[in-house]
C-alpha cells in the first residue's frame, strides 16, 4: 500500500492544531474550512475504527454547538451558503450520541435553506452580499448537507431540489470550447467582474472546479440510483473530469491555479484544487461511476500530489505547500476575476482547505489501493501502485 498519508496528515493536524478554530486568522469564527478537514477525519475514522479521529470531530464541533442547538458565530439571516458546510458533521455526531443539540443545529441550517434567496430558476445565491450569483464553490457548501438532511429527516422528499443545483450551475457556467466550468455566473449580468453578454466570470479557477466535483461525488454517494437525475449528475461528473484531464500537467500530473493557462507567467501548480480533483476521481472509481480507464489519470495525479506539494518536517509532520489562500469575486478588494487577480492572492503552506482536501484524497486513494491489494493486487485499481 505504500505510505499512509491520510493517517500521517490527520495525526499532524491533531498535534499542530488541536482546535481548528484557533488557527491563524480564524479566531473562533464558524468557518467552512473546518468541515473540509473534519470530513477527512470522518472518512479516516470509518476506515480505521480509531476513536481518536471521531473525538477530534466532536471536540472541534462542540465549541460551536450549544446545548440548545444554537451555533456559536452563525447567523441564519446572512444567507451565506458557506455556513452550511460544517453541518455535514452533525449527522455523524447525532447518530453516534443521540444528543438533541446536534439535530437542533442541523434543523437551524436546514431552515436557512428554506428561506435562502435563489435565482429565477431556483439555484441558491452564494450569499446575501452576492445577489443572483452562482459560484461553483457554493455547490460543495450547501448541496451535500441538504441532501443528507432530506434523506435523514424528511423521508427523502424533493431530492430534485438538490440535483437541480448542479444541473442549473453546469448549464450556465460550462464553456462550450474546453468543457471547463467558469468560476461564477451573475444572472443579472450586472457585476463588474462578469461578461455583460453572458454573465460569466472570465477564468477557470482550479479550486472552484474542485469544490464542484467534490460536491458531485458526495451527492452521488447518497443519491438513490433510481432518481431521475442520477444519470445526469454522472454525466456532468464524467464530462467535467474529462475536460480537466486535458489540462493535467504532463510532467507533474497535477493542475494549475488557472487551469487552462499553465504556460502563462505567474501561474503555478496548486495543491488544494489538485487534491480535490484526485478525491473526485478516486471516489468516482469507488462508486463505480468512473470506469477503469480513470486509474491511469488517478495514479499520475496522486503520485504528483505527493511529489509536488508534500514536504515532511524533521518531526515527521506533513507540510502541504502551494495552496491558494483565498479567491473570490466582487467586494471592496478588487476581486475582478482576471488572470492577474487569481495569481495575486497569497500562496501559503498548510491552508486548512488544502489540508482537508488532501486528507480526503489520500483516504480515498489508499482505500482503493487497499481494496485492490486485498483482491490479489491484480485489479484495475492497483494500476501503477
LOLUM-734761 format. One record per residue (C-alpha): residue number from 1; chain; residue in three letters; x, y, z. Coordinates in Angstrom, 3 decimals, padded with zeros to 6 digits. Example, Ala and Ser with C-alpha at 12.3 -4.5 7.8 and 13.67 -1.06 7.14 Angstrom:
# LOLUM-734761
- seq mol type u v w
- 1 A ALA 012.300 -004.500 007.800
- 2 A SER 013.670 -001.060 007.140
//
This chain:
# LOLUM-734761
- seq mol type u v w
- 1 A UNK 000.000 000.000 000.000
- 2 A UNK 002.935 002.338 000.481
- 3 A UNK 002.818 005.406 002.714
- 4 A UNK -000.259 006.033 004.842
- 5 A UNK -000.510 009.716 004.030
- 6 A UNK -004.054 010.070 005.339
- 7 A UNK -003.110 008.882 008.821
- 8 A UNK 000.063 010.955 008.836
- 9 A UNK -001.795 014.078 007.725
- 10 A UNK -004.546 013.628 010.325
- 11 A UNK -002.037 012.940 013.095
- 12 A UNK -000.068 016.027 012.075
- 13 A UNK -003.221 018.139 012.259
- 14 A UNK -004.125 016.840 015.721
- 15 A UNK -000.660 017.633 017.056
- 16 A UNK -000.289 021.013 015.402
- 17 A UNK -003.823 022.258 015.781
- 18 A UNK -005.928 020.528 018.450
- 19 A UNK -008.541 023.247 017.930
- 20 A UNK -009.089 024.207 014.309
- 21 A UNK -010.862 027.418 015.295
- 22 A UNK -007.692 028.677 016.993
- 23 A UNK -005.755 028.511 013.737
- 24 A UNK -004.158 031.643 012.367
- 25 A UNK -006.794 034.115 011.199
- 26 A UNK -009.783 032.075 012.419
- 27 A UNK -010.273 033.498 015.944
- 28 A UNK -013.110 031.152 016.765
- 29 A UNK -015.297 032.016 013.779
- 30 A UNK -017.694 029.478 012.242
- 31 A UNK -015.691 028.798 009.074
- 32 A UNK -016.436 026.273 006.317
- 33 A UNK -012.784 025.166 006.303
- 34 A UNK -013.341 023.027 009.401
- 35 A UNK -015.897 020.922 007.600
- 36 A UNK -013.406 020.101 004.844
- 37 A UNK -010.882 018.812 007.384
- 38 A UNK -013.408 017.067 009.611
- 39 A UNK -014.973 015.165 006.693
- 40 A UNK -011.493 013.762 006.140
- 41 A UNK -011.369 012.719 009.792
- 42 A UNK -014.804 011.126 009.445
- 43 A UNK -013.641 009.082 006.466
- 44 A UNK -010.488 008.024 008.297
- 45 A UNK -012.440 007.068 011.416
- 46 A UNK -014.738 004.864 009.333
- 47 A UNK -011.765 003.252 007.603
- 48 A UNK -009.575 002.650 010.660
- 49 A UNK -012.061 002.410 013.519
- 50 A UNK -009.675 004.556 015.568
- 51 A UNK -011.782 006.544 018.027
- 52 A UNK -009.292 009.429 018.230
- 53 A UNK -010.444 010.643 014.813
- 54 A UNK -014.074 010.753 015.932
- 55 A UNK -013.055 012.539 019.134
- 56 A UNK -011.276 015.220 017.122
- 57 A UNK -014.503 015.884 015.207
- 58 A UNK -016.553 016.084 018.412
- 59 A UNK -014.045 018.277 020.244
- 60 A UNK -013.935 020.792 017.403
- 61 A UNK -017.664 020.874 016.747
- 62 A UNK -018.636 021.101 020.415
- 63 A UNK -017.022 024.517 020.711
- 64 A UNK -019.743 025.782 018.344
- 65 A UNK -022.787 023.627 019.081
- 66 A UNK -024.504 024.872 022.245
- 67 A UNK -026.803 022.769 024.433
- 68 A UNK -029.898 024.419 022.943
- 69 A UNK -028.701 023.666 019.403
- 70 A UNK -027.648 027.228 018.634
- 71 A UNK -024.384 027.610 016.732
- 72 A UNK -021.752 029.987 018.021
- 73 A UNK -020.970 032.683 015.445
- 74 A UNK -023.694 031.626 012.991
- 75 A UNK -026.421 033.941 011.747
- 76 A UNK -029.178 032.466 009.641
- 77 A UNK -030.177 035.840 008.166
- 78 A UNK -026.787 036.301 006.460
- 79 A UNK -027.855 033.627 003.967
- 80 A UNK -024.250 032.608 003.497
- 81 A UNK -024.121 029.219 001.767
- 82 A UNK -020.580 028.696 003.118
- 83 A UNK -022.008 028.475 006.639
- 84 A UNK -023.907 025.277 005.820
- 85 A UNK -020.805 023.174 005.151
- 86 A UNK -019.794 022.250 008.710
- 87 A UNK -023.310 020.957 009.279
- 88 A UNK -022.385 017.739 007.483
- 89 A UNK -020.655 016.558 010.657
- 90 A UNK -023.833 016.954 012.717
- 91 A UNK -025.341 013.790 011.224
- 92 A UNK -022.433 011.682 012.441
- 93 A UNK -022.432 013.284 015.887
- 94 A UNK -026.193 012.836 016.272
- 95 A UNK -026.075 009.214 015.117
- 96 A UNK -023.205 008.455 017.484
- 97 A UNK -024.507 010.239 020.604
- 98 A UNK -028.254 010.741 020.191
- 99 A UNK -027.810 014.236 021.645
- 100 A UNK -030.638 016.501 020.552
- 101 A UNK -028.402 019.568 020.256
- 102 A UNK -026.888 018.175 017.055
- 103 A UNK -030.297 017.607 015.472
- 104 A UNK -031.420 021.105 016.507
- 105 A UNK -028.298 022.646 014.984
- 106 A UNK -028.909 020.757 011.736
- 107 A UNK -032.529 021.969 011.815
- 108 A UNK -031.291 025.548 012.028
- 109 A UNK -029.089 025.138 008.947
- 110 A UNK -031.935 023.436 007.098
- 111 A UNK -034.154 026.395 007.970
- 112 A UNK -031.677 028.732 006.279
- 113 A UNK -032.089 026.772 003.060
- 114 A UNK -035.880 027.149 003.260
- 115 A UNK -035.508 030.928 003.077
- 116 A UNK -032.188 031.262 001.253
- 117 A UNK -032.597 033.557 -001.793
- 118 A UNK -032.458 031.930 -005.218
- 119 A UNK -032.082 032.748 -008.879
- 120 A UNK -035.184 032.715 -011.065
- 121 A UNK -034.525 029.007 -011.845
- 122 A UNK -034.175 028.043 -008.190
- 123 A UNK -030.397 027.957 -007.706
- 124 A UNK -029.176 029.261 -004.350
- 125 A UNK -027.416 032.628 -004.339
- 126 A UNK -023.915 032.448 -002.946
- 127 A UNK -024.696 034.963 -000.181
- 128 A UNK -026.931 037.948 000.513
- 129 A UNK -023.990 040.164 -000.367
- 130 A UNK -023.524 038.328 -003.695
- 131 A UNK -027.069 038.517 -005.084
- 132 A UNK -028.210 036.497 -008.135
- 133 A UNK -024.790 034.819 -008.304
- 134 A UNK -023.978 031.118 -008.585
- 135 A UNK -020.407 030.281 -007.579
- 136 A UNK -019.089 026.757 -008.133
- 137 A UNK -017.832 026.818 -004.532
- 138 A UNK -021.379 027.014 -003.208
- 139 A UNK -022.338 023.585 -004.525
- 140 A UNK -019.940 021.958 -002.060
- 141 A UNK -021.015 024.201 000.786
- 142 A UNK -024.740 023.540 000.581
- 143 A UNK -025.768 020.557 -001.518
- 144 A UNK -024.363 017.508 000.319
- 145 A UNK -025.735 018.757 003.648
- 146 A UNK -029.114 019.497 002.047
- 147 A UNK -029.351 016.024 000.511
- 148 A UNK -028.301 014.245 003.688
- 149 A UNK -030.835 016.207 005.729
- 150 A UNK -033.658 015.373 003.304
- 151 A UNK -032.757 011.692 003.435
- 152 A UNK -032.324 011.600 007.212
- 153 A UNK -035.197 013.749 008.433
- 154 A UNK -037.650 014.417 005.587
- 155 A UNK -038.137 010.922 004.145
- 156 A UNK -036.162 011.780 001.017
- 157 A UNK -038.708 014.318 -000.197
- 158 A UNK -037.875 016.734 -003.029
- 159 A UNK -034.377 015.445 -003.768
- 160 A UNK -034.719 017.137 -007.149
- 161 A UNK -034.204 020.461 -005.405
- 162 A UNK -030.661 019.276 -004.683
- 163 A UNK -029.871 017.758 -008.064
- 164 A UNK -031.125 020.786 -009.966
- 165 A UNK -028.487 022.922 -008.241
- 166 A UNK -025.801 021.052 -010.211
- 167 A UNK -027.770 020.994 -013.447
- 168 A UNK -028.522 024.727 -013.404
- 169 A UNK -024.923 025.512 -012.452
- 170 A UNK -023.441 023.467 -015.299
- 171 A UNK -025.934 024.931 -017.755
- 172 A UNK -024.739 028.459 -017.053
- 173 A UNK -021.020 028.009 -016.305
- 174 A UNK -019.851 025.400 -018.860
- 175 A UNK -017.533 026.610 -021.599
- 176 A UNK -018.548 025.008 -024.922
- 177 A UNK -014.953 025.045 -026.202
- 178 A UNK -012.964 023.476 -023.345
- 179 A UNK -015.757 021.870 -021.321
- 180 A UNK -014.356 023.570 -018.213
- 181 A UNK -016.596 025.485 -015.810
- 182 A UNK -016.174 029.203 -015.188
- 183 A UNK -015.894 030.200 -011.534
- 184 A UNK -019.200 032.073 -011.334
- 185 A UNK -022.267 033.399 -013.140
- 186 A UNK -024.339 036.503 -012.454
- 187 A UNK -027.962 036.110 -013.536
- 188 A UNK -028.409 039.890 -013.707
- 189 A UNK -025.190 040.344 -015.739
- 190 A UNK -024.502 043.394 -013.616
- 191 A UNK -021.330 042.597 -011.660
- 192 A UNK -018.099 044.386 -012.642
- 193 A UNK -016.340 041.035 -012.934
- 194 A UNK -018.761 039.445 -015.407
- 195 A UNK -019.145 039.488 -019.169
- 196 A UNK -022.120 041.786 -019.843
- 197 A UNK -023.463 039.416 -022.529
- 198 A UNK -023.061 036.069 -020.737
- 199 A UNK -022.868 036.979 -017.054
- 200 A UNK -019.798 034.748 -016.697
- 201 A UNK -016.616 035.422 -014.786
- 202 A UNK -013.603 035.366 -017.115
- 203 A UNK -011.438 032.468 -015.878
- 204 A UNK -011.315 028.806 -014.878
- 205 A UNK -010.172 028.721 -011.260
- 206 A UNK -008.938 025.280 -010.251
- 207 A UNK -010.314 025.149 -006.736
- 208 A UNK -013.789 026.260 -007.771
- 209 A UNK -013.996 023.258 -010.094
- 210 A UNK -012.584 021.128 -007.295
- 211 A UNK -015.374 022.186 -004.944
- 212 A UNK -017.982 021.391 -007.583
- 213 A UNK -016.544 017.935 -008.266
- 214 A UNK -016.230 017.011 -004.601
- 215 A UNK -019.858 018.004 -004.145
- 216 A UNK -020.904 015.860 -007.116
- 217 A UNK -019.302 012.657 -005.854
- 218 A UNK -020.508 013.278 -002.296
- 219 A UNK -024.058 013.720 -003.571
- 220 A UNK -023.826 010.708 -005.902
- 221 A UNK -022.772 008.555 -002.954
- 222 A UNK -026.065 009.360 -001.172
- 223 A UNK -028.490 009.906 -004.059
- 224 A UNK -030.676 006.862 -004.859
- 225 A UNK -029.555 005.406 -008.185
- 226 A UNK -033.130 005.309 -009.414
- 227 A UNK -033.534 009.069 -009.005
- 228 A UNK -034.479 010.778 -012.275
- 229 A UNK -031.361 012.995 -012.228
- 230 A UNK -028.805 010.389 -011.140
- 231 A UNK -027.585 009.639 -014.671
- 232 A UNK -027.383 013.343 -015.483
- 233 A UNK -025.161 014.033 -012.467
- 234 A UNK -022.931 011.120 -013.510
- 235 A UNK -022.674 012.658 -016.996
- 236 A UNK -021.740 016.041 -015.539
- 237 A UNK -019.054 014.413 -013.390
- 238 A UNK -017.564 012.496 -016.329
- 239 A UNK -017.702 015.461 -018.700
- 240 A UNK -016.106 017.881 -016.239
- 241 A UNK -013.341 015.446 -015.288
- 242 A UNK -012.696 014.673 -018.964
- 243 A UNK -012.268 018.388 -019.615
- 244 A UNK -009.850 018.677 -016.693
- 245 A UNK -007.897 015.619 -017.844
- 246 A UNK -006.923 017.624 -020.928
- 247 A UNK -005.180 020.146 -018.680
- 248 A UNK -003.431 017.737 -016.313
- 249 A UNK 000.210 018.836 -016.356
- 250 A UNK 002.171 016.351 -018.461
- 251 A UNK 005.202 016.353 -016.182
- 252 A UNK 003.829 016.894 -012.680
- 253 A UNK 000.467 015.123 -013.082
- 254 A UNK -001.440 017.829 -011.175
- 255 A UNK -003.308 021.044 -012.045
- 256 A UNK -002.661 024.772 -012.237
- 257 A UNK -004.261 027.589 -010.263
- 258 A UNK -005.797 028.921 -013.501
- 259 A UNK -006.413 025.558 -015.099
- 260 A UNK -006.033 026.233 -018.819
- 261 A UNK -003.152 028.730 -018.724
- 262 A UNK -000.277 026.675 -017.404
- 263 A UNK 002.210 028.331 -019.749
- 264 A UNK 001.487 031.884 -018.575
- 265 A UNK 003.883 033.782 -016.365
- 266 A UNK 002.975 033.606 -012.696
- 267 A UNK 000.723 030.562 -012.897
- 268 A UNK 001.562 027.710 -010.536
- 269 A UNK 000.623 024.129 -009.741
- 270 A UNK -001.900 024.388 -006.898
- 271 A UNK -002.378 021.880 -004.076
- 272 A UNK -005.994 022.297 -002.997
- 273 A UNK -007.509 022.075 -006.485
- 274 A UNK -005.317 019.106 -007.375
- 275 A UNK -006.299 017.323 -004.146
- 276 A UNK -009.992 017.909 -004.800
- 277 A UNK -009.759 016.548 -008.322
- 278 A UNK -007.899 013.464 -007.067
- 279 A UNK -010.607 012.940 -004.440
- 280 A UNK -013.357 013.185 -007.045
- 281 A UNK -011.659 010.714 -009.384
- 282 A UNK -010.866 008.259 -006.594
- 283 A UNK -014.356 008.381 -005.164
- 284 A UNK -015.913 008.204 -008.631
- 285 A UNK -013.994 004.974 -009.272
- 286 A UNK -015.002 003.569 -005.871
- 287 A UNK -018.667 004.380 -006.523
- 288 A UNK -018.475 002.714 -009.930
- 289 A UNK -019.445 005.820 -011.899
- 290 A UNK -015.970 006.120 -013.454
- 291 A UNK -014.535 003.169 -015.349
- 292 A UNK -011.117 001.553 -015.005
- 293 A UNK -009.503 003.868 -017.573
- 294 A UNK -009.506 006.590 -014.899
- 295 A UNK -006.984 004.664 -012.814
- 296 A UNK -004.157 005.917 -015.029
- 297 A UNK -005.207 009.539 -014.525
- 298 A UNK -005.690 008.957 -010.808
- 299 A UNK -002.321 007.333 -010.203
- 300 A UNK -000.430 010.058 -012.069
- 301 A UNK -002.300 012.744 -010.178
- 302 A UNK -001.975 011.128 -006.746
- 303 A UNK 001.742 010.495 -007.172
- 304 A UNK 002.027 014.081 -008.376
- 305 A UNK 000.291 015.377 -005.252
- 306 A UNK 002.899 013.776 -003.038
- 307 A UNK 005.888 014.692 -005.207
- 308 A UNK 004.861 018.276 -005.959
- 309 A UNK 003.304 019.512 -002.733
- 310 A UNK 004.324 017.430 000.306
- 311 A UNK 007.349 018.155 002.467
- 312 A UNK 008.000 016.432 005.772
- 313 A UNK 009.426 018.159 008.823
- 314 A UNK 012.136 016.664 010.985
- 315 A UNK 009.369 015.610 013.400
- 316 A UNK 007.728 013.645 010.586
- 317 A UNK 004.856 016.088 010.239
- 318 A UNK 003.266 016.701 006.876
- 319 A UNK 003.501 020.119 005.222
- 320 A UNK 001.287 020.823 002.220
- 321 A UNK 002.738 023.574 000.057
- 322 A UNK 001.410 025.795 -002.758
- 323 A UNK -002.141 026.415 -001.561
- 324 A UNK -004.025 029.436 -002.823
- 325 A UNK -005.157 031.035 000.435
- 326 A UNK -008.409 032.500 -000.868
- 327 A UNK -010.049 033.669 -004.083
- 328 A UNK -013.440 035.184 -004.725
- 329 A UNK -015.259 037.745 -006.813
- 330 A UNK -016.548 041.220 -006.072
- 331 A UNK -016.461 043.016 -002.774
- 332 A UNK -014.345 046.039 -001.941
- 333 A UNK -010.937 044.466 -002.597
- 334 A UNK -010.724 044.461 -006.401
- 335 A UNK -011.533 040.784 -006.892
- 336 A UNK -012.224 041.182 -010.595
- 337 A UNK -011.774 037.588 -011.779
- 338 A UNK -008.890 038.399 -014.114
- 339 A UNK -005.881 036.146 -014.559
- 340 A UNK -003.774 038.711 -012.692
- 341 A UNK -006.205 038.576 -009.764
- 342 A UNK -006.102 034.783 -009.318
- 343 A UNK -002.325 034.846 -009.440
- 344 A UNK -002.074 037.713 -006.952
- 345 A UNK -003.714 036.009 -003.973
- 346 A UNK -001.287 034.650 -001.313
- 347 A UNK 000.203 031.184 -001.764
- 348 A UNK 000.601 029.502 001.608
- 349 A UNK 001.580 026.267 003.334
- 350 A UNK -000.923 024.181 005.322
- 351 A UNK -004.091 026.041 004.416
- 352 A UNK -006.992 024.239 006.099
- 353 A UNK -008.983 023.880 002.866
- 354 A UNK -005.979 022.341 001.151
- 355 A UNK -005.134 020.029 004.047
- 356 A UNK -008.747 018.881 004.300
- 357 A UNK -008.965 018.120 000.598
- 358 A UNK -005.576 016.384 000.685
- 359 A UNK -006.642 014.270 003.670
- 360 A UNK -009.838 013.227 001.895
- 361 A UNK -007.963 012.483 -001.334
- 362 A UNK -005.389 010.316 000.443
- 363 A UNK -008.066 008.418 002.354
- 364 A UNK -009.968 007.684 -000.866
- 365 A UNK -006.925 006.568 -002.852
- 366 A UNK -005.493 004.474 -000.024
- 367 A UNK -008.885 002.781 000.370
- 368 A UNK -008.919 001.958 -003.345
- 369 A UNK -005.388 000.613 -003.265
- 370 A UNK -006.070 -001.468 -000.178
- 371 A UNK -009.129 -002.986 -001.831
- 372 A UNK -007.108 -003.781 -004.940
- 373 A UNK -004.403 -005.375 -002.816
- 374 A UNK -006.942 -007.447 -000.899
- 375 A UNK -008.338 -008.657 -004.204
- 376 A UNK -004.935 -010.035 -005.080
- 377 A UNK -003.213 -006.978 -006.466
- 378 A UNK -004.260 -007.665 -009.999
- 379 A UNK -007.319 -005.442 -010.080
- 380 A UNK -007.500 -002.330 -012.187
- 381 A UNK -007.375 -000.112 -009.084
- 382 A UNK -003.851 -001.297 -008.422
- 383 A UNK -002.511 000.001 -011.729
- 384 A UNK 000.706 001.863 -011.159
- 385 A UNK 000.848 001.079 -007.436
//
